[in-house]
Amino acid sequence: MAILLPQQFFNLAASVGKSYYEDLSGGVNATVTVQNNSGNPVSLVIYRVNAPVITYLIPAFNSLTLAVDLLLVAALLTSAAGAAFGTIQIATSDF
């Protein structure tokens, strides 16, 4: 069964990070979509079970959708270049 979590809006100042999803009970398969509506890049940081931390840079006015196995944490991080705003949405599945 898939669960579409509510869309979350982010507005992060420069050099700020924030977690938008956490499942510390063992991870869950998920799809993460980030829409960066700002003129500055934002990084999507993915923590998975027994895997290295992966960071994806989302350029200004772009989006990224990822399918992630055993997701523990999905967070966003801005650089010193400036603030970023947009949306993040996560869909989880049991299969």
PDB file of N, CA, C and O in Angstrom:
ATOM      1  N   MET A   1       0.840  -1.172   0.000  1.00  0.00           N
ATOM      2  CA  MET A   1       0.000   0.000   0.000  1.00  0.00           C
ATOM      3  C   MET A   1       0.891   1.242   0.000  1.00  0.00           C
ATOM      4  O   MET A   1       1.855   1.310   0.762  1.00  0.00           O
ATOM      5  N   ALA A   2       0.585   2.201  -0.827  1.00  0.00           N
ATOM      6  CA  ALA A   2       1.337   3.455  -0.893  1.00  0.00           C
ATOM      7  C   ALA A   2       0.630   4.527  -0.071  1.00  0.00           C
ATOM      8  O   ALA A   2      -0.599   4.583  -0.021  1.00  0.00           O
ATOM      9  N   ILE A   3       1.419   5.364   0.565  1.00  0.00           N
ATOM     10  CA  ILE A   3       0.892   6.467   1.358  1.00  0.00           C
ATOM     11  C   ILE A   3       1.530   7.750   0.853  1.00  0.00           C
ATOM     12  O   ILE A   3       2.749   7.906   0.919  1.00  0.00           O
ATOM     13  N   LEU A   4       0.719   8.668   0.350  1.00  0.00           N
ATOM     14  CA  LEU A   4       1.199   9.965  -0.104  1.00  0.00           C
ATOM     15  C   LEU A   4       1.101  10.937   1.060  1.00  0.00           C
ATOM     16  O   LEU A   4       0.004  11.295   1.488  1.00  0.00           O
ATOM     17  N   LEU A   5       2.239  11.357   1.566  1.00  0.00           N
ATOM     18  CA  LEU A   5       2.260  12.288   2.691  1.00  0.00           C
ATOM     19  C   LEU A   5       1.953  13.696   2.188  1.00  0.00           C
ATOM     20  O   LEU A   5       2.170  13.994   1.013  1.00  0.00           O
ATOM     21  N   PRO A   6       1.451  14.562   3.062  1.00  0.00           N
ATOM     22  CA  PRO A   6       1.119  15.922   2.624  1.00  0.00           C
ATOM     23  C   PRO A   6       2.338  16.660   2.064  1.00  0.00           C
ATOM     24  O   PRO A   6       3.460  16.492   2.540  1.00  0.00           O
ATOM     25  N   GLN A   7       2.091  17.462   1.061  1.00  0.00           N
ATOM     26  CA  GLN A   7       3.148  18.287   0.487  1.00  0.00           C
ATOM     27  C   GLN A   7       3.599  19.298   1.534  1.00  0.00           C
ATOM     28  O   GLN A   7       2.772  19.910   2.209  1.00  0.00           O
ATOM     29  N   GLN A   8       4.914  19.473   1.670  1.00  0.00           N
ATOM     30  CA  GLN A   8       5.453  20.414   2.646  1.00  0.00           C
ATOM     31  C   GLN A   8       6.171  21.547   1.903  1.00  0.00           C
ATOM     32  O   GLN A   8       6.905  21.312   0.943  1.00  0.00           O
ATOM     33  N   PHE A   9       5.947  22.757   2.361  1.00  0.00           N
ATOM     34  CA  PHE A   9       6.621  23.916   1.796  1.00  0.00           C
ATOM     35  C   PHE A   9       7.864  24.199   2.632  1.00  0.00           C
ATOM     36  O   PHE A   9       7.825  24.105   3.859  1.00  0.00           O
ATOM     37  N   PHE A  10       8.966  24.543   1.971  1.00  0.00           N
ATOM     38  CA  PHE A  10      10.163  24.919   2.712  1.00  0.00           C
ATOM     39  C   PHE A  10      10.600  26.310   2.310  1.00  0.00           C
ATOM     40  O   PHE A  10      10.440  26.727   1.163  1.00  0.00           O
ATOM     41  N   ASN A  11      11.153  27.018   3.273  1.00  0.00           N
ATOM     42  CA  ASN A  11      11.729  28.346   3.081  1.00  0.00           C
ATOM     43  C   ASN A  11      12.903  28.423   4.042  1.00  0.00           C
ATOM     44  O   ASN A  11      12.744  28.797   5.204  1.00  0.00           O
ATOM     45  N   LEU A  12      14.088  28.065   3.548  1.00  0.00           N
ATOM     46  CA  LEU A  12      15.269  27.948   4.394  1.00  0.00           C
ATOM     47  C   LEU A  12      16.241  29.089   4.130  1.00  0.00           C
ATOM     48  O   LEU A  12      16.519  29.423   2.978  1.00  0.00           O
ATOM     49  N   ALA A  13      16.754  29.682   5.196  1.00  0.00           N
ATOM     50  CA  ALA A  13      17.774  30.722   5.080  1.00  0.00           C
ATOM     51  C   ALA A  13      19.089  30.093   4.614  1.00  0.00           C
ATOM     52  O   ALA A  13      19.211  28.869   4.571  1.00  0.00           O
ATOM     53  N   ALA A  14      20.044  30.906   4.273  1.00  0.00           N
ATOM     54  CA  ALA A  14      21.354  30.416   3.825  1.00  0.00           C
ATOM     55  C   ALA A  14      22.028  29.598   4.917  1.00  0.00           C
ATOM     56  O   ALA A  14      21.965  29.953   6.094  1.00  0.00           O
ATOM     57  N   SER A  15      22.672  28.507   4.529  1.00  0.00           N
ATOM     58  CA  SER A  15      23.425  27.615   5.428  1.00  0.00           C
ATOM     59  C   SER A  15      22.556  26.974   6.510  1.00  0.00           C
ATOM     60  O   SER A  15      23.007  26.790   7.640  1.00  0.00           O
ATOM     61  N   VAL A  16      21.328  26.639   6.170  1.00  0.00           N
ATOM     62  CA  VAL A  16      20.406  26.007   7.113  1.00  0.00           C
ATOM     63  C   VAL A  16      19.973  24.656   6.562  1.00  0.00           C
ATOM     64  O   VAL A  16      19.770  24.505   5.358  1.00  0.00           O
ATOM     65  N   GLY A  17      19.831  23.674   7.450  1.00  0.00           N
ATOM     66  CA  GLY A  17      19.328  22.365   7.069  1.00  0.00           C
ATOM     67  C   GLY A  17      18.125  21.994   7.914  1.00  0.00           C
ATOM     68  O   GLY A  17      18.002  22.432   9.058  1.00  0.00           O
ATOM     69  N   LYS A  18      17.232  21.180   7.347  1.00  0.00           N
ATOM     70  CA  LYS A  18      16.043  20.752   8.077  1.00  0.00           C
ATOM     71  C   LYS A  18      15.592  19.398   7.562  1.00  0.00           C
ATOM     72  O   LYS A  18      15.592  19.154   6.355  1.00  0.00           O
ATOM     73  N   SER A  19      15.206  18.512   8.484  1.00  0.00           N
ATOM     74  CA  SER A  19      14.695  17.202   8.124  1.00  0.00           C
ATOM     75  C   SER A  19      13.201  17.305   7.826  1.00  0.00           C
ATOM     76  O   SER A  19      12.460  17.963   8.556  1.00  0.00           O
ATOM     77  N   TYR A  20      12.762  16.647   6.742  1.00  0.00           N
ATOM     78  CA  TYR A  20      11.353  16.677   6.362  1.00  0.00           C
ATOM     79  C   TYR A  20      10.699  15.309   6.442  1.00  0.00           C
ATOM     80  O   TYR A  20       9.483  15.197   6.290  1.00  0.00           O
ATOM     81  N   TYR A  21      11.488  14.265   6.679  1.00  0.00           N
ATOM     82  CA  TYR A  21      10.934  12.919   6.857  1.00  0.00           C
ATOM     83  C   TYR A  21      11.919  12.106   7.677  1.00  0.00           C
ATOM     84  O   TYR A  21      13.125  12.143   7.433  1.00  0.00           O
ATOM     85  N   GLU A  22      11.393  11.364   8.661  1.00  0.00           N
ATOM     86  CA  GLU A  22      12.214  10.475   9.475  1.00  0.00           C
ATOM     87  C   GLU A  22      11.428   9.201   9.760  1.00  0.00           C
ATOM     88  O   GLU A  22      10.274   9.253  10.184  1.00  0.00           O
ATOM     89  N   ASP A  23      12.068   8.054   9.521  1.00  0.00           N
ATOM     90  CA  ASP A  23      11.525   6.747   9.879  1.00  0.00           C
ATOM     91  C   ASP A  23      12.681   5.951  10.469  1.00  0.00           C
ATOM     92  O   ASP A  23      13.400   5.256   9.751  1.00  0.00           O
ATOM     93  N   LEU A  24      12.849   6.057  11.770  1.00  0.00           N
ATOM     94  CA  LEU A  24      13.993   5.446  12.421  1.00  0.00           C
ATOM     95  C   LEU A  24      13.703   4.025  12.894  1.00  0.00           C
ATOM     96  O   LEU A  24      14.470   3.456  13.670  1.00  0.00           O
ATOM     97  N   SER A  25      12.593   3.453  12.426  1.00  0.00           N
ATOM     98  CA  SER A  25      12.223   2.095  12.835  1.00  0.00           C
ATOM     99  C   SER A  25      12.719   1.026  11.865  1.00  0.00           C
ATOM    100  O   SER A  25      12.327  -0.134  11.982  1.00  0.00           O
ATOM    101  N   GLY A  26      13.561   1.388  10.924  1.00  0.00           N
ATOM    102  CA  GLY A  26      14.101   0.390  10.015  1.00  0.00           C
ATOM    103  C   GLY A  26      14.037   0.756   8.548  1.00  0.00           C
ATOM    104  O   GLY A  26      14.473  -0.026   7.703  1.00  0.00           O
ATOM    105  N   GLY A  27      13.510   1.914   8.224  1.00  0.00           N
ATOM    106  CA  GLY A  27      13.467   2.369   6.841  1.00  0.00           C
ATOM    107  C   GLY A  27      12.239   1.905   6.092  1.00  0.00           C
ATOM    108  O   GLY A  27      11.607   0.912   6.451  1.00  0.00           O
ATOM    109  N   VAL A  28      11.913   2.637   5.050  1.00  0.00           N
ATOM    110  CA  VAL A  28      10.744   2.346   4.230  1.00  0.00           C
ATOM    111  C   VAL A  28      11.068   2.727   2.789  1.00  0.00           C
ATOM    112  O   VAL A  28      11.805   3.684   2.552  1.00  0.00           O
ATOM    113  N   ASN A  29      10.532   1.996   1.841  1.00  0.00           N
ATOM    114  CA  ASN A  29      10.692   2.355   0.431  1.00  0.00           C
ATOM    115  C   ASN A  29       9.864   3.609   0.160  1.00  0.00           C
ATOM    116  O   ASN A  29       8.720   3.713   0.603  1.00  0.00           O
ATOM    117  N   ALA A  30      10.442   4.548  -0.563  1.00  0.00           N
ATOM    118  CA  ALA A  30       9.761   5.829  -0.741  1.00  0.00           C
ATOM    119  C   ALA A  30      10.176   6.498  -2.047  1.00  0.00           C
ATOM    120  O   ALA A  30      11.183   6.152  -2.664  1.00  0.00           O
ATOM    121  N   THR A  31       9.358   7.468  -2.437  1.00  0.00           N
ATOM    122  CA  THR A  31       9.678   8.371  -3.535  1.00  0.00           C
ATOM    123  C   THR A  31       9.705   9.773  -2.961  1.00  0.00           C
ATOM    124  O   THR A  31       8.781  10.180  -2.256  1.00  0.00           O
ATOM    125  N   VAL A  32      10.766  10.517  -3.261  1.00  0.00           N
ATOM    126  CA  VAL A  32      10.937  11.875  -2.751  1.00  0.00           C
ATOM    127  C   VAL A  32      10.980  12.829  -3.939  1.00  0.00           C
ATOM    128  O   VAL A  32      11.764  12.636  -4.868  1.00  0.00           O
ATOM    129  N   THR A  33      10.137  13.857  -3.906  1.00  0.00           N
ATOM    130  CA  THR A  33      10.114  14.878  -4.958  1.00  0.00           C
ATOM    131  C   THR A  33      10.368  16.236  -4.338  1.00  0.00           C
ATOM    132  O   THR A  33       9.686  16.637  -3.395  1.00  0.00           O
ATOM    133  N   VAL A  34      11.362  16.947  -4.875  1.00  0.00           N
ATOM    134  CA  VAL A  34      11.681  18.297  -4.410  1.00  0.00           C
ATOM    135  C   VAL A  34      11.561  19.255  -5.587  1.00  0.00           C
ATOM    136  O   VAL A  34      12.120  19.016  -6.657  1.00  0.00           O
ATOM    137  N   GLN A  35      10.832  20.332  -5.379  1.00  0.00           N
ATOM    138  CA  GLN A  35      10.698  21.404  -6.367  1.00  0.00           C
ATOM    139  C   GLN A  35      11.365  22.643  -5.789  1.00  0.00           C
ATOM    140  O   GLN A  35      10.883  23.202  -4.804  1.00  0.00           O
ATOM    141  N   ASN A  36      12.470  23.080  -6.392  1.00  0.00           N
ATOM    142  CA  ASN A  36      13.187  24.265  -5.934  1.00  0.00           C
ATOM    143  C   ASN A  36      12.697  25.461  -6.754  1.00  0.00           C
ATOM    144  O   ASN A  36      12.977  25.562  -7.949  1.00  0.00           O
ATOM    145  N   ASN A  37      11.973  26.352  -6.110  1.00  0.00           N
ATOM    146  CA  ASN A  37      11.409  27.517  -6.797  1.00  0.00           C
ATOM    147  C   ASN A  37      12.253  28.780  -6.635  1.00  0.00           C
ATOM    148  O   ASN A  37      11.858  29.851  -7.096  1.00  0.00           O
ATOM    149  N   SER A  38      13.393  28.666  -5.996  1.00  0.00           N
ATOM    150  CA  SER A  38      14.213  29.835  -5.701  1.00  0.00           C
ATOM    151  C   SER A  38      15.346  29.999  -6.710  1.00  0.00           C
ATOM    152  O   SER A  38      15.580  29.132  -7.552  1.00  0.00           O
ATOM    153  N   GLY A  39      16.035  31.117  -6.607  1.00  0.00           N
ATOM    154  CA  GLY A  39      17.163  31.408  -7.474  1.00  0.00           C
ATOM    155  C   GLY A  39      18.481  30.833  -6.970  1.00  0.00           C
ATOM    156  O   GLY A  39      19.527  31.057  -7.580  1.00  0.00           O
ATOM    157  N   ASN A  40      18.444  30.091  -5.859  1.00  0.00           N
ATOM    158  CA  ASN A  40      19.639  29.471  -5.282  1.00  0.00           C
ATOM    159  C   ASN A  40      19.466  27.954  -5.231  1.00  0.00           C
ATOM    160  O   ASN A  40      18.338  27.467  -5.155  1.00  0.00           O
ATOM    161  N   PRO A  41      20.554  27.210  -5.271  1.00  0.00           N
ATOM    162  CA  PRO A  41      20.443  25.742  -5.192  1.00  0.00           C
ATOM    163  C   PRO A  41      20.081  25.272  -3.787  1.00  0.00           C
ATOM    164  O   PRO A  41      20.289  25.987  -2.806  1.00  0.00           O
ATOM    165  N   VAL A  42      19.540  24.066  -3.708  1.00  0.00           N
ATOM    166  CA  VAL A  42      19.257  23.413  -2.432  1.00  0.00           C
ATOM    167  C   VAL A  42      19.706  21.960  -2.568  1.00  0.00           C
ATOM    168  O   VAL A  42      19.613  21.376  -3.648  1.00  0.00           O
ATOM    169  N   SER A  43      20.191  21.380  -1.474  1.00  0.00           N
ATOM    170  CA  SER A  43      20.658  19.998  -1.499  1.00  0.00           C
ATOM    171  C   SER A  43      19.656  19.097  -0.798  1.00  0.00           C
ATOM    172  O   SER A  43      19.172  19.415   0.288  1.00  0.00           O
ATOM    173  N   LEU A  44      19.348  17.964  -1.432  1.00  0.00           N
ATOM    174  CA  LEU A  44      18.526  16.921  -0.825  1.00  0.00           C
ATOM    175  C   LEU A  44      19.491  15.892  -0.239  1.00  0.00           C
ATOM    176  O   LEU A  44      20.309  15.318  -0.959  1.00  0.00           O
ATOM    177  N   VAL A  45      19.391  15.665   1.065  1.00  0.00           N
ATOM    178  CA  VAL A  45      20.270  14.734   1.756  1.00  0.00           C
ATOM    179  C   VAL A  45      19.454  13.496   2.126  1.00  0.00           C
ATOM    180  O   VAL A  45      18.435  13.598   2.809  1.00  0.00           O
ATOM    181  N   ILE A  46      19.908  12.327   1.670  1.00  0.00           N
ATOM    182  CA  ILE A  46      19.195  11.069   1.864  1.00  0.00           C
ATOM    183  C   ILE A  46      20.017  10.130   2.753  1.00  0.00           C
ATOM    184  O   ILE A  46      21.176   9.844   2.456  1.00  0.00           O
ATOM    185  N   TYR A  47      19.409   9.653   3.843  1.00  0.00           N
ATOM    186  CA  TYR A  47      20.007   8.639   4.708  1.00  0.00           C
ATOM    187  C   TYR A  47      19.229   7.350   4.497  1.00  0.00           C
ATOM    188  O   TYR A  47      18.002   7.341   4.595  1.00  0.00           O
ATOM    189  N   ARG A  48      19.943   6.247   4.205  1.00  0.00           N
ATOM    190  CA  ARG A  48      19.304   4.953   3.998  1.00  0.00           C
ATOM    191  C   ARG A  48      19.894   3.919   4.943  1.00  0.00           C
ATOM    192  O   ARG A  48      20.960   4.133   5.521  1.00  0.00           O
ATOM    193  N   VAL A  49      19.200   2.797   5.099  1.00  0.00           N
ATOM    194  CA  VAL A  49      19.670   1.711   5.945  1.00  0.00           C
ATOM    195  C   VAL A  49      20.935   1.106   5.337  1.00  0.00           C
ATOM    196  O   VAL A  49      20.957   0.744   4.161  1.00  0.00           O
ATOM    197  N   ASN A  50      21.979   1.000   6.145  1.00  0.00           N
ATOM    198  CA  ASN A  50      23.242   0.366   5.738  1.00  0.00           C
ATOM    199  C   ASN A  50      23.777   0.881   4.405  1.00  0.00           C
ATOM    200  O   ASN A  50      24.237   0.096   3.576  1.00  0.00           O
ATOM    201  N   ALA A  51      23.720   2.173   4.199  1.00  0.00           N
ATOM    202  CA  ALA A  51      24.211   2.776   2.964  1.00  0.00           C
ATOM    203  C   ALA A  51      24.829   4.131   3.291  1.00  0.00           C
ATOM    204  O   ALA A  51      24.469   4.749   4.293  1.00  0.00           O
ATOM    205  N   PRO A  52      25.745   4.592   2.466  1.00  0.00           N
ATOM    206  CA  PRO A  52      26.319   5.921   2.709  1.00  0.00           C
ATOM    207  C   PRO A  52      25.277   7.024   2.505  1.00  0.00           C
ATOM    208  O   PRO A  52      24.296   6.854   1.780  1.00  0.00           O
ATOM    209  N   VAL A  53      25.516   8.132   3.153  1.00  0.00           N
ATOM    210  CA  VAL A  53      24.657   9.306   2.980  1.00  0.00           C
ATOM    211  C   VAL A  53      24.903   9.866   1.578  1.00  0.00           C
ATOM    212  O   VAL A  53      26.048  10.001   1.148  1.00  0.00           O
ATOM    213  N   ILE A  54      23.815  10.190   0.871  1.00  0.00           N
ATOM    214  CA  ILE A  54      23.916  10.710  -0.483  1.00  0.00           C
ATOM    215  C   ILE A  54      23.291  12.106  -0.515  1.00  0.00           C
ATOM    216  O   ILE A  54      22.225  12.340   0.054  1.00  0.00           O
ATOM    217  N   THR A  55      23.982  13.025  -1.194  1.00  0.00           N
ATOM    218  CA  THR A  55      23.486  14.390  -1.324  1.00  0.00           C
ATOM    219  C   THR A  55      23.307  14.717  -2.804  1.00  0.00           C
ATOM    220  O   THR A  55      24.217  14.515  -3.608  1.00  0.00           O
ATOM    221  N   TYR A  56      22.133  15.219  -3.153  1.00  0.00           N
ATOM    222  CA  TYR A  56      21.818  15.627  -4.526  1.00  0.00           C
ATOM    223  C   TYR A  56      21.630  17.137  -4.548  1.00  0.00           C
ATOM    224  O   TYR A  56      20.843  17.673  -3.767  1.00  0.00           O
ATOM    225  N   LEU A  57      22.328  17.816  -5.416  1.00  0.00           N
ATOM    226  CA  LEU A  57      22.181  19.256  -5.559  1.00  0.00           C
ATOM    227  C   LEU A  57      21.077  19.545  -6.577  1.00  0.00           C
ATOM    228  O   LEU A  57      21.123  19.067  -7.711  1.00  0.00           O
ATOM    229  N   ILE A  58      20.099  20.324  -6.162  1.00  0.00           N
ATOM    230  CA  ILE A  58      18.995  20.697  -7.046  1.00  0.00           C
ATOM    231  C   ILE A  58      19.201  22.168  -7.421  1.00  0.00           C
ATOM    232  O   ILE A  58      19.051  23.046  -6.572  1.00  0.00           O
ATOM    233  N   PRO A  59      19.538  22.439  -8.670  1.00  0.00           N
ATOM    234  CA  PRO A  59      19.806  23.816  -9.099  1.00  0.00           C
ATOM    235  C   PRO A  59      18.558  24.704  -8.990  1.00  0.00           C
ATOM    236  O   PRO A  59      17.443  24.225  -8.787  1.00  0.00           O
ATOM    237  N   ALA A  60      18.787  25.997  -9.131  1.00  0.00           N
ATOM    238  CA  ALA A  60      17.694  26.972  -9.074  1.00  0.00           C
ATOM    239  C   ALA A  60      16.635  26.647 -10.122  1.00  0.00           C
ATOM    240  O   ALA A  60      16.959  26.279 -11.251  1.00  0.00           O
ATOM    241  N   PHE A  61      15.383  26.786  -9.742  1.00  0.00           N
ATOM    242  CA  PHE A  61      14.222  26.615 -10.623  1.00  0.00           C
ATOM    243  C   PHE A  61      14.169  25.234 -11.279  1.00  0.00           C
ATOM    244  O   PHE A  61      13.788  25.117 -12.443  1.00  0.00           O
ATOM    245  N   ASN A  62      14.551  24.186 -10.536  1.00  0.00           N
ATOM    246  CA  ASN A  62      14.517  22.807 -11.028  1.00  0.00           C
ATOM    247  C   ASN A  62      13.867  21.904  -9.994  1.00  0.00           C
ATOM    248  O   ASN A  62      13.610  22.308  -8.860  1.00  0.00           O
ATOM    249  N   SER A  63      13.609  20.666 -10.416  1.00  0.00           N
ATOM    250  CA  SER A  63      13.041  19.685  -9.494  1.00  0.00           C
ATOM    251  C   SER A  63      13.782  18.364  -9.644  1.00  0.00           C
ATOM    252  O   SER A  63      14.522  18.150 -10.604  1.00  0.00           O
ATOM    253  N   LEU A  64      13.565  17.478  -8.665  1.00  0.00           N
ATOM    254  CA  LEU A  64      14.186  16.160  -8.669  1.00  0.00           C
ATOM    255  C   LEU A  64      13.224  15.184  -8.004  1.00  0.00           C
ATOM    256  O   LEU A  64      12.642  15.485  -6.961  1.00  0.00           O
ATOM    257  N   THR A  65      13.061  14.005  -8.618  1.00  0.00           N
ATOM    258  CA  THR A  65      12.271  12.927  -8.028  1.00  0.00           C
ATOM    259  C   THR A  65      13.152  11.693  -7.947  1.00  0.00           C
ATOM    260  O   THR A  65      13.792  11.310  -8.926  1.00  0.00           O
ATOM    261  N   LEU A  66      13.181  11.068  -6.764  1.00  0.00           N
ATOM    262  CA  LEU A  66      13.997   9.878  -6.525  1.00  0.00           C
ATOM    263  C   LEU A  66      13.160   8.765  -5.946  1.00  0.00           C
ATOM    264  O   LEU A  66      12.262   9.009  -5.139  1.00  0.00           O
ATOM    265  N   ALA A  67      13.448   7.537  -6.354  1.00  0.00           N
ATOM    266  CA  ALA A  67      12.904   6.355  -5.688  1.00  0.00           C
ATOM    267  C   ALA A  67      14.008   5.842  -4.776  1.00  0.00           C
ATOM    268  O   ALA A  67      15.126   5.599  -5.231  1.00  0.00           O
ATOM    269  N   VAL A  68      13.703   5.675  -3.492  1.00  0.00           N
ATOM    270  CA  VAL A  68      14.710   5.336  -2.496  1.00  0.00           C
ATOM    271  C   VAL A  68      14.278   4.077  -1.742  1.00  0.00           C
ATOM    272  O   VAL A  68      13.157   4.000  -1.240  1.00  0.00           O
ATOM    273  N   ASP A  69      15.178   3.090  -1.666  1.00  0.00           N
ATOM    274  CA  ASP A  69      14.918   1.890  -0.870  1.00  0.00           C
ATOM    275  C   ASP A  69      15.367   2.127   0.562  1.00  0.00           C
ATOM    276  O   ASP A  69      16.439   2.685   0.799  1.00  0.00           O
ATOM    277  N   LEU A  70      14.546   1.702   1.516  1.00  0.00           N
ATOM    278  CA  LEU A  70      14.866   1.748   2.946  1.00  0.00           C
ATOM    279  C   LEU A  70      15.305   3.134   3.415  1.00  0.00           C
ATOM    280  O   LEU A  70      16.364   3.297   4.020  1.00  0.00           O
ATOM    281  N   LEU A  71      14.473   4.116   3.124  1.00  0.00           N
ATOM    282  CA  LEU A  71      14.733   5.507   3.516  1.00  0.00           C
ATOM    283  C   LEU A  71      14.590   5.672   5.023  1.00  0.00           C
ATOM    284  O   LEU A  71      13.600   5.242   5.615  1.00  0.00           O
ATOM    285  N   LEU A  72      15.583   6.293   5.631  1.00  0.00           N
ATOM    286  CA  LEU A  72      15.521   6.638   7.049  1.00  0.00           C
ATOM    287  C   LEU A  72      15.189   8.121   7.236  1.00  0.00           C
ATOM    288  O   LEU A  72      14.273   8.473   7.980  1.00  0.00           O
ATOM    289  N   VAL A  73      15.949   8.989   6.548  1.00  0.00           N
ATOM    290  CA  VAL A  73      15.779  10.434   6.717  1.00  0.00           C
ATOM    291  C   VAL A  73      15.919  11.119   5.361  1.00  0.00           C
ATOM    292  O   VAL A  73      16.798  10.782   4.567  1.00  0.00           O
ATOM    293  N   ALA A  74      15.037  12.088   5.109  1.00  0.00           N
ATOM    294  CA  ALA A  74      15.152  12.976   3.946  1.00  0.00           C
ATOM    295  C   ALA A  74      15.216  14.404   4.486  1.00  0.00           C
ATOM    296  O   ALA A  74      14.312  14.852   5.190  1.00  0.00           O
ATOM    297  N   ALA A  75      16.293  15.109   4.149  1.00  0.00           N
ATOM    298  CA  ALA A  75      16.490  16.463   4.656  1.00  0.00           C
ATOM    299  C   ALA A  75      16.908  17.388   3.513  1.00  0.00           C
ATOM    300  O   ALA A  75      17.382  16.939   2.469  1.00  0.00           O
ATOM    301  N   LEU A  76      16.720  18.679   3.735  1.00  0.00           N
ATOM    302  CA  LEU A  76      17.150  19.701   2.778  1.00  0.00           C
ATOM    303  C   LEU A  76      18.192  20.585   3.441  1.00  0.00           C
ATOM    304  O   LEU A  76      18.122  20.858   4.639  1.00  0.00           O
ATOM    305  N   LEU A  77      19.164  21.031   2.643  1.00  0.00           N
ATOM    306  CA  LEU A  77      20.264  21.848   3.149  1.00  0.00           C
ATOM    307  C   LEU A  77      20.569  22.945   2.135  1.00  0.00           C
ATOM    308  O   LEU A  77      20.737  22.670   0.947  1.00  0.00           O
ATOM    309  N   THR A  78      20.638  24.183   2.604  1.00  0.00           N
ATOM    310  CA  THR A  78      20.997  25.288   1.716  1.00  0.00           C
ATOM    311  C   THR A  78      22.483  25.599   1.870  1.00  0.00           C
ATOM    312  O   THR A  78      23.096  25.270   2.885  1.00  0.00           O
ATOM    313  N   SER A  79      23.045  26.230   0.859  1.00  0.00           N
ATOM    314  CA  SER A  79      24.455  26.603   0.896  1.00  0.00           C
ATOM    315  C   SER A  79      24.577  28.039   1.389  1.00  0.00           C
ATOM    316  O   SER A  79      23.578  28.709   1.652  1.00  0.00           O
ATOM    317  N   ALA A  80      25.805  28.494   1.509  1.00  0.00           N
ATOM    318  CA  ALA A  80      26.044  29.873   1.911  1.00  0.00           C
ATOM    319  C   ALA A  80      25.665  30.855   0.799  1.00  0.00           C
ATOM    320  O   ALA A  80      25.626  32.065   1.024  1.00  0.00           O
ATOM    321  N   ALA A  81      25.384  30.329  -0.408  1.00  0.00           N
ATOM    322  CA  ALA A  81      25.025  31.187  -1.544  1.00  0.00           C
ATOM    323  C   ALA A  81      23.723  31.950  -1.309  1.00  0.00           C
ATOM    324  O   ALA A  81      23.539  33.042  -1.847  1.00  0.00           O
ATOM    325  N   GLY A  82      22.818  31.381  -0.507  1.00  0.00           N
ATOM    326  CA  GLY A  82      21.582  32.096  -0.235  1.00  0.00           C
ATOM    327  C   GLY A  82      20.437  31.187   0.149  1.00  0.00           C
ATOM    328  O   GLY A  82      20.569  29.964   0.168  1.00  0.00           O
ATOM    329  N   ALA A  83      19.312  31.804   0.455  1.00  0.00           N
ATOM    330  CA  ALA A  83      18.114  31.093   0.888  1.00  0.00           C
ATOM    331  C   ALA A  83      17.483  30.344  -0.280  1.00  0.00           C
ATOM    332  O   ALA A  83      17.737  30.644  -1.446  1.00  0.00           O
ATOM    333  N   ALA A  84      16.654  29.359   0.065  1.00  0.00           N
ATOM    334  CA  ALA A  84      15.932  28.590  -0.950  1.00  0.00           C
ATOM    335  C   ALA A  84      14.521  28.312  -0.454  1.00  0.00           C
ATOM    336  O   ALA A  84      14.281  28.193   0.748  1.00  0.00           O
ATOM    337  N   PHE A  85      13.587  28.212  -1.406  1.00  0.00           N
ATOM    338  CA  PHE A  85      12.208  27.889  -1.056  1.00  0.00           C
ATOM    339  C   PHE A  85      11.606  27.019  -2.144  1.00  0.00           C
ATOM    340  O   PHE A  85      12.077  27.011  -3.282  1.00  0.00           O
ATOM    341  N   GLY A  86      10.565  26.289  -1.784  1.00  0.00           N
ATOM    342  CA  GLY A  86       9.892  25.395  -2.718  1.00  0.00           C
ATOM    343  C   GLY A  86       9.060  24.378  -1.968  1.00  0.00           C
ATOM    344  O   GLY A  86       8.535  24.666  -0.892  1.00  0.00           O
ATOM    345  N   THR A  87       8.935  23.163  -2.544  1.00  0.00           N
ATOM    346  CA  THR A  87       8.124  22.116  -1.929  1.00  0.00           C
ATOM    347  C   THR A  87       8.886  20.797  -1.911  1.00  0.00           C
ATOM    348  O   THR A  87       9.785  20.558  -2.717  1.00  0.00           O
ATOM    349  N   ILE A  88       8.492  19.949  -0.961  1.00  0.00           N
ATOM    350  CA  ILE A  88       8.992  18.583  -0.891  1.00  0.00           C
ATOM    351  C   ILE A  88       7.799  17.681  -0.604  1.00  0.00           C
ATOM    352  O   ILE A  88       6.956  17.994   0.237  1.00  0.00           O
ATOM    353  N   GLN A  89       7.740  16.558  -1.317  1.00  0.00           N
ATOM    354  CA  GLN A  89       6.651  15.605  -1.098  1.00  0.00           C
ATOM    355  C   GLN A  89       7.232  14.196  -1.097  1.00  0.00           C
ATOM    356  O   GLN A  89       8.113  13.862  -1.889  1.00  0.00           O
ATOM    357  N   ILE A  90       6.709  13.379  -0.181  1.00  0.00           N
ATOM    358  CA  ILE A  90       7.215  12.020  -0.007  1.00  0.00           C
ATOM    359  C   ILE A  90       6.051  11.045  -0.074  1.00  0.00           C
ATOM    360  O   ILE A  90       5.011  11.254   0.552  1.00  0.00           O
ATOM    361  N   ALA A  91       6.238   9.983  -0.837  1.00  0.00           N
ATOM    362  CA  ALA A  91       5.270   8.888  -0.902  1.00  0.00           C
ATOM    363  C   ALA A  91       5.982   7.628  -0.437  1.00  0.00           C
ATOM    364  O   ALA A  91       7.053   7.299  -0.947  1.00  0.00           O
ATOM    365  N   THR A  92       5.401   6.921   0.525  1.00  0.00           N
ATOM    366  CA  THR A  92       6.006   5.697   1.041  1.00  0.00           C
ATOM    367  C   THR A  92       5.214   4.488   0.570  1.00  0.00           C
ATOM    368  O   THR A  92       4.042   4.597   0.208  1.00  0.00           O
ATOM    369  N   SER A  93       5.873   3.329   0.581  1.00  0.00           N
ATOM    370  CA  SER A  93       5.184   2.103   0.178  1.00  0.00           C
ATOM    371  C   SER A  93       5.654   0.941   1.048  1.00  0.00           C
ATOM    372  O   SER A  93       6.766   0.950   1.576  1.00  0.00           O
ATOM    373  N   ASP A  94       4.788  -0.056   1.186  1.00  0.00           N
ATOM    374  CA  ASP A  94       5.089  -1.232   1.996  1.00  0.00           C
ATOM    375  C   ASP A  94       5.687  -2.362   1.188  1.00  0.00           C
ATOM    376  O   ASP A  94       6.093  -3.375   1.757  1.00  0.00           O
ATOM    377  N   PHE A  95       5.751  -2.217  -0.120  1.00  0.00           N
ATOM    378  CA  PHE A  95       6.245  -3.311  -0.939  1.00  0.00           C
ATOM    379  C   PHE A  95       7.610  -3.045  -1.478  1.00  0.00           C
ATOM    380  O   PHE A  95       8.165  -3.881  -2.192  1.00  0.00           O
TER     381      PHE A  95
END
